[in-house]
């Protein structure tokens, strides 16, 4: 690693892929540079594996399947638990690696490592409880059982904005179910994934059970979508890419789990605790510098409190600090130049359509990929920022007049991941929570996710659920056994 972070355990930095229990380079020597998004400095390089090497990884995982699935559940649980313990012990180093390659503030990176570890701990426990269900027989002289068995090799395609947690949420569930995994991390943040592989190897996971395959997504993931030995694919990313993978997996009828776009509404009613709504709104909008599928993208405020909310929200936003992640600002750099340009375009379009800039509105001098935390008021529904995910530190606010209007506007569009609601009326809480077409509803708070809860959305925000016991379903098949005792 070039100008990377200072670590207590320098061996966590690996510039090789991890396949079949071996650390490898690309056969042709091809590499991908990984840079610090704050200043563009090169942190290091990882292999750009070929299609043939990606297929070899799938073969290695398939070869490991029988042995891993055949272990006693308690033994799988022991190994997963050991992986959890090593992640916890390496918390600070893992956070520093993440901040270097992703840019998020170091306190947020530490929080993500805690979040990532929680999934490993949770599924280490769940691994001990495979579900064999006895069913009352519908036939004379017959015994009926339902068995849950591992589906097979699972391909996990993960994004750059949560480079550890999105891996562990998927991988820990698959491993607990008895499935070997193929992890393809984003080429922008591969060192976090490779560090997790170092710890998985130290934990004693058998060769081929946990693989990290680096390279271009079309080169690495393409063969997996066509490979019949890869039986499940779990993807976190944009709805656009999700549609593409959905089609590519049709030929082999894979089990699919997809966590896609969010574009979350944040609805504030006139009876809300306004101070709480502003505080939670700042969290919901600006965590991970706004680069989060759970980010509050469409803030809707009931007209009687709209002006006051806007003023207080803009004042709080203007106090947010911007800088290099390791210095722990409130807002770090965006991931790349495309993201920065999107913020500019969204602000310019909204202003051209009548929106007002209350604070920010331009690039920030802290760094070439920094954008000032921004608040736009009176954003019209036809503005780009109201119709597509911003994925950055620009907040869009509009007013509404009635509960029905707020719900209808919140439900508009293709997304249905999470919705935020602020009100003190218990009857309204029930009505609105029922009416919102979202997989998750947060009422008078922002933080709702965690290992025990099912994470996922409605409509084109995804398929299936991750986390909780439901997260095992993507990686298991139900087998029905009927025995005649006559």
N, C-alpha and C positions, 0 to 999 in steps of 0.2 A: 504494500500500500504506500503510495507516494507521500503526500503531505497530510496524512491521516491523523486521527486523534491519538493522544497518549493513553495507553491502556495498561492495566495491571497485568493482563495476560495477553501478550502480543500474538500468541498462537491462535487467538480467535479470528485473526485476519487471514483469510485464505483467498488466493487468487486462482483457485482451481475449482472445477465442478466436482461434485461428489456423486459417484455412480457405482452401484454394486459394491460399496464398501471401499472404493479406491478414489483417491484424489487425482483428477486427470486434467490435462490441457486438451485443446482441440487438436486433432491429428494434423490439420493443416496449419496450425499455429495461429489461427484467427483469434482476435481478442476484441473486447469492447472496453472502451475507457469509461471509468466512473468518475464523476466530478462533484465537487462541492457546489451546491446551487447558490451559495452566498457569493462566492467570488470566482467561480469557474475553475478553481485549481483542480488538477488531476489527483485523485485519491489513489488510483490504482487501476488494474485491468482484470477482467475475468474472461474465461474462454467463450468464444462464439461457436458453440458446438453445431455440427452439421445434422441434417435429417437422419443420416445413417447412425450417428452417435446418439441421437434422440431415441431412435428405435432400439438401439442397444440398451439404453437405460430402461425402456419398457420391458425388454426381455429379462433384464436383471431383476426388476421388481416382480415380474411374473414368476421367475424361478424361486424367489424368496417367499412367495405367497403361501405355499403349502406348509412350510415350516413355521411361519409366523401365525397363521390361522390355527395350526395344530397345537400351539402352546396352550397350557392351562390358562384360563383367564387371569388367574392370580399372578402368573409369571409375566404376562403382558403388562398387567397393572404395575408390577414391581419395576419393570424397565421404564415404563412411562413416568412413574413416580420419580425415578432417579433422574430422568431428563428434567423434570420440573425442578428438582432440588438444585441441579447444576445451573439452570436458567436463573433462579433466584440468587444463587451465589455470584453469578456474573452480571448482575443487574446493571451496575454502573458502567462496565465496559460495553455491554450491549446498547445501553442508552447513548453512549458517546459515539459508537459506530453509526447508530441511526441518525443522530443529529448531524454527523459529518456528511452523510450521503443524502439525507432527506431534507435537512435544514430546519426541522421543527425545534422549538425551544427545548432545552435540555430537561426542564421539569416535565414537559409533556412527554418527552421520550421516556423518562423514568416511569411515568404513569402508564405508558403503553407497554413497557416490559412487565409491569405488575399485571396489567390486563391480559397480556399474552400468556404469562405463567398461570393465571387463574384457569384458563381452559385446559392446560395440561394437567393441573391438579384435579380438576373436575372429572375429566375423562379417565384419569388413572383410577378413580373410584368407580366410575361407571363400567370400566372394563371388567370388574369383578362380578357384574350382575347381568350376564347374557340372559335374554328374555326367552324362556321356554314356557309356553302357555298351554295349559290343559283346557280342552274345550269339551263341553258336554256332548256326547256322541249323538248323532241323529240316526245311527244305524245300530241294529241289535248285535251284540257280541263283538263290538268294535271299540277300540280305544283311539282317541283323536288327540293329536298334539300339533302345535305350531312352533316351528324352530326358526330362530333368526340366525342366518349364516352370512359371513362376509361376502360382499359382492365380487371382490377381486381387486385388481390394481386400480388405484384412484389417482387421477391426474389433478393437481391443484395449481391453478393459475392465479397469481396474487398481484396486487397493485403496489404502487410506490408510496401511497400516502400513509399506510399502516403496514410497514414492511415486516414486522414481527407478528403482530396480533392476527393478521389475516392468514398467516401460515399456521399458527398454533391452533386457531379455532377450527380449521379444517383438518389439519394433520392429526391432532390429538384424538378427534372423533374417529377418523378412519383407522388409526392405529389401534384404538380400543376395540373397534369392531372386528379387527383381524385383517385389515387391508394394508398392504405395502403402499407407499405413496411416491409419486413423482412430483416434485415441487418445481414450478417454473416461476422464479421471482421476476419482477420488473428489472429490465436492464439498467434502470436508473438507481436502483437500491438493492443490488444483489449481495452486498457484504453482510447485511443483517441475516439473510437466509443462510449464507454459508457459515456464519458464526453459530446459528442454531444447529447446523449439520455437525460442526465440530463437537458440540455438546451432546448431540444424539449419539455420535460415535463413542464418546467417552462414557455415556450412560450404558453402553453395551447393546444398543439396538443391533440386531443381526445385519450382516451385509445384504444390501438390496432392499431393506425395509424402508429406509428413509433416504431418498435421493434428491439432490438439488441439481437441476439441469439448466445451465445458463446459456444465453444466446438470444437471437432474434425470435420474437414470439411466433412469427409465421413459419420459421424453420423448425423450432422446437415443438410447438404445440400442434402444428399441422399433422405430423405423423401420428400423434396420439389420438387425434379425432378420428383417424382412419383405422387405427390399430384395434383389432377385435379383442386383444388381451387386456386392453385398458377398458374396464367396465364402468367406471364412473368418472365424471369430470365436474369439478367444482371451480367456479370462476367468480371473482369479484372485480368489477370494473364497470365500464360504460355500457349503457343499454345497446348502443350501436354495435360494439364488439360482441356483446352477449348474443345478439341476433345472429351474427356471423357464425359463432361457435355452435349455436343451436342447430343451424342448418348443416354444418360440417359433421356434427355428431349423429345426424339422422341415419346415415348409412349403416352404422353399427348399433343403433338403438341403445345408447348409453344412458345410465342414470345421471341426471343433470341436477346440479344445484347452482343457482345463479343469484348473486347479490349485485344488483345493478344500480341505475341512477336513482337519485332521491328527490331533489328540488322541493325541499320540505316547506310547508306553510307554517307560520308562527302567528297564531290568532290571539289578539288581546282584546277582551271585552271591557266595557266601561266600568264594570264592577270589580275588575282585577286589582290586586295589590300592585300599583304601578311601579313602585320601587323594586319589588321582586321581579316583575315582568321585564324591566330594563336590565337588571342584573343577569337574569337567566337568558335574556335575548343576546346579550354580549357573549355569553358562553356558547350559546347555540350557533351564533353566526361566525365567531372568530377563532374557535378552536382549530388547531392545525392550520392556522392562517386562512381559514375558510375552505381549505382543500379537503373536504369531508363530505361523504354522501349523506350524512345526517345534518349538514349545515342548514340553518334557517335561511332559505333563499327568498321567500315571499312573506314579508312581515305585514300583517294586516291588522289595523287598529281601529276600533269603533270610534266614530267621528267625535263624540263628546270629549274623548281624552287623546285624540290623535295629535294635536299640536303639542300638548305637554309631553307626551311620550317621545315625539320626535326630538324635542329640545333636550330632554334628559338623556336620550339614547345617543344623540350626536355629541353631547358633552362627555359622556363616558367613553365613547369611541375615540374622541380627540385625545384622551389621556393615554391611550394604548401606545406602548413603546414598540419600536421596530429595530431589528438588528440581526446579528449573527446568532444562530441557535445556541451555541455553547455559552454565550453571555446571558442567556435566559431572558430574552425580551418577551413581550406579549405576542408579537407577530414576527415570524421569520420570513425568509425569502420564499418566493414561489418556486415551483419545481423547474420550470424552463421558460424560455422566451415566449413560447406560444401562450402559456398561461398569463404572462404579463400583458401581452397584446390583447388577450380576451378581456381583461379588466378595462383596459383603455377603450376598447370597442363598445363594451356594455355601458360604460359611463357616457361616452359621447352619444350613443344612440338614445339613451334615456333622456339626456338633457335636450337633445334635438326634438324629442317628443313631448317636452314640457316638464320633465322632472327637475327638482332643485337639488343642488349639491349643498349639504349642510356642513360637511367636513370632508377633508381629503379630496379625492377625485383625480389624483395623478400619481406618477411614480414617486417613490420615496428616495431621498439621497443616501440612505444607509447602504445601499448596494444595488448592483445592476438589475437584480431580479426582485427587488422590494417594491411593493405598492402600498401607498398610504392607506390605512384603514379609512373607509369611505362610507358615508351615509347619503342615500338619495331619498328624497321625500316626493310625494305626489307622483309616484311611478305609474304610468298608464299600463293597462293590460296588454297592449300591443308591443310594448318595449321588449327588446331581446332578453334583457335580464329577467323579465317576468315569465318568459316562455322557455328558457333553457338554463341549465345549471351554470352558475358563475364559476364555482370552484376557486374562489379567491376572497379577499377581504373587502368586498363591496356589499353593503346592505341595502336592500330595496324595500321601501315602505310605501304602503297605500292605505287609504281609509275605506271603511264600509259602514253601512247603516243598520243592517238587520242580521240576526242570527242566520236566517236562511241564505242570505246573500253571502255571508262569510263561508258557510259550509259549501255552497255551490262553487264559489271561486277556489276554495281549497282543493276541491275534488276535480277541478279541471285538469285536463292533460293526461299524459300516459303514465305518470309516476304515482307510486303509492307506498313509499317506504316508511317514513315517520312524519307525524304531525304534532305540533306543539300547541297547547291551548292554555290560556290564562283567564280564569274566572273564579269567583267565590261562590257562585250559585250551584249547589249540588245537583239540582234538577237539570241545569244546563250542562254540567259536566257529563251527566249520563246521556242526555240527548245528543250532544255534539260528538262524544266519543263513539256512540253508536252510528251516527250518520257519516263520519269520516271514513273514506275508503282507503285506509292505510293499515299496514301490518302492525304498526306500533303507534301508540298515542301517549304522549307525555303531557301530563296535566300539572300545571304550576311548578314545573321543574324541567331540567334539561337532561341530566344523567339518568338513563333508564337501562342501559345495556349491561350485560354481565354474563358470566358463564352459565348460570342456571336458567336463563330466559331464551326463548326462541327468537332469533334475529332474522328478519326477512320482511318482504313487502308484497303488496298486491300489484295487480296489473303488470306493467312492463318494468317494475322495480325488482322483479326476480321470480325465482322458482324455489320452493322448498324453504327450509329453515336451518340455521346454524346455531350452535349452542344448545343447551338444555339436553334432555334425553332425546328430544325430537331430532337433534343433530346427528344421531346415529343412524337414522332411517335412510339417509342418502347412501350409506355404505353397507347396508345389509339387504338380504333377500329373505322373504318369508317362505319357508318350506312346510307344507302340510303333510303330515304322516298319519296314515290310518292303518291300524293293526287289527287283524282278526284273531281273537283269542279262542274261537270255537274249536 
